[in-house]
C-alpha cells in the first residue's frame, strides 16, 4: 500500500463492492486504517495514488496531474491542513476537484470547506454508501 492519507483518484469503475456496510473509521492517520481505505478505493474501481503529507501531494499533482479527484483529510501530516492543501493544489490546477474527510463535524468546518471549493465534506466515521454518493457528486 502507498503512503496516505491524501488520495488522488482516477475512476475506472464504481460498481460491485465487497465493502457494503463498511464504515470508514475516524482515524485515517492510523496506518492499517489508511491501508484499508486505499484498498476500498481500489476495489471500488479507482486508481489510487497516495501521499504522506500536503507538500508531497502538491509535488505529485504538479508532476502527475491533473487528477479527477483529490480526497484530503483535514488533519494531514506536515505544515498544511487539508483546506490549506486544497489552496495549494488550486495554484497548480484551479479546476481541481476535492472531497474533505474530517472528524470535525462542526458547521464552521463544513462551511469553510465548501467556501474553499471542496465538492463534498465527509464527516468521519462515514459509511461506504456516503463515500460513493460523494464520489459520484464530485465527479459529475
C-alpha positions in Angstrom: 0.0 0.0 0.0 1.0 3.6 -0.5 1.6 6.5 1.8 -1.5 8.2 2.9 -3.9 10.0 4.0 -4.0 12.0 0.8 -5.6 10.3 -2.2 -5.7 11.2 -5.8 -8.2 9.2 -7.8 -8.8 8.3 -11.4 -12.0 6.3 -11.8 -12.0 3.0 -13.7 -15.3 1.7 -12.5 -17.6 2.3 -9.5 -19.8 -0.8 -9.1 -19.9 -4.0 -7.2 -18.0 -3.9 -4.0 -17.5 -6.3 -1.1 -17.4 -3.3 1.1 -21.1 -2.8 1.5 -21.8 -1.9 5.1 -18.2 -1.0 5.9 -17.7 2.2 7.8 -14.6 4.3 7.3 -13.3 5.0 10.9 -12.4 8.4 12.3 -8.7 7.8 12.4 -7.3 7.8 8.9 -3.9 8.6 10.2 -3.5 5.1 11.6 -1.5 3.0 9.0 -3.9 0.0 9.0 -7.0 2.2 8.6 -5.4 4.2 5.8 -4.4 1.0 4.0 -7.9 -0.3 4.3 -9.3 2.9 2.9 -6.9 2.8 0.0 -7.9 -0.8 -0.7 -11.5 0.2 -0.5 -11.0 2.9 -3.2 -9.1 0.4 -5.3 -11.8 -2.2 -5.1 -14.4 0.4 -5.9 -12.5 0.8 -9.2 -10.3 3.8 -8.6 -6.6 4.1 -9.4 -5.2 5.5 -6.2 -2.0 7.5 -5.7 -1.4 8.2 -2.0 0.8 10.8 -0.4 2.3 11.2 3.0 1.7 14.9 3.5 0.4 18.1 1.9 3.8 19.1 0.5 4.2 15.7 -1.3 0.6 15.9 -2.6 1.3 19.2 -4.3 4.5 17.9 -5.8 2.8 14.8 -7.1 0.0 16.8 -8.5 2.5 19.1 -10.3 4.3 16.1 -11.7 1.5 13.6 -12.5 -1.7 15.6 -12.5 -4.3 16.6 -13.3 -6.3 14.0 -11.4 -10.0 13.5 -11.4 -10.3 13.9 -7.7 -8.3 14.6 -4.5 -9.6 13.2 -1.2 -8.0 15.1 1.6 -8.1 14.5 5.3 -8.5 17.7 7.4 -5.7 16.7 9.7 -2.9 15.7 7.4 0.7 15.5 8.5 3.0 18.4 7.5 2.7 22.1 7.7 -0.8 22.4 6.0 -4.2 21.1 6.9 -6.5 19.7 4.2 -8.0 23.0 3.4 -4.6 24.6 3.0 -3.5 21.7 0.8 -6.5 22.4 -1.5 -5.5 26.1 -1.7 -2.0 25.0 -2.8 -3.4 22.5 -5.3 -5.6 25.3 -6.8 -2.4 27.2 -7.6 -1.4 24.2 -9.7 -4.9 23.4 -11.1 -7.6 26.0 -10.5 -10.2 23.3 -11.6 -9.1 20.7 -9.1 -12.0 18.7 -7.5 -11.7 17.6 -3.9 -13.5 15.9 -1.1 -12.6 16.7 2.5 -12.8 13.9 5.1 -12.9 15.3 8.6 -13.6 14.2 12.2 -14.5 17.8 12.9 -18.2 17.9 12.0 -18.8 21.4 13.3 -20.8 23.6 11.0 -17.9 26.1 10.7 -15.5 23.4 9.3 -18.1 22.2 6.8 -19.0 25.8 5.7 -15.3 26.8 5.4 -14.5 23.7 3.3 -17.4 24.4 0.9 -16.3 28.1 0.7 -12.8 26.9 -0.2 -14.1 24.8 -3.0 -14.5 21.2 -1.7 -17.2 19.5 -3.7 -18.2 17.3 -0.7 -17.4 17.0 3.0 -17.5 13.6 4.7 -17.6 13.6 8.5 -15.8 10.6 9.9 -16.7 8.0 10.6 -18.8 7.5 7.4 -20.3 4.6 5.6 -19.2 3.5 2.2 -22.6 4.5 0.7 -21.9 8.1 1.8 -18.5 7.9 0.2 -20.0 6.5 -3.1 -22.5 9.3 -3.1 -19.8 11.9 -2.5 -17.6 10.4 -5.2 -20.5 10.4 -7.7 -21.5 14.0 -6.9 -17.9 15.3 -7.0 -17.1 13.7 -10.3 -20.2 14.7 -12.1 
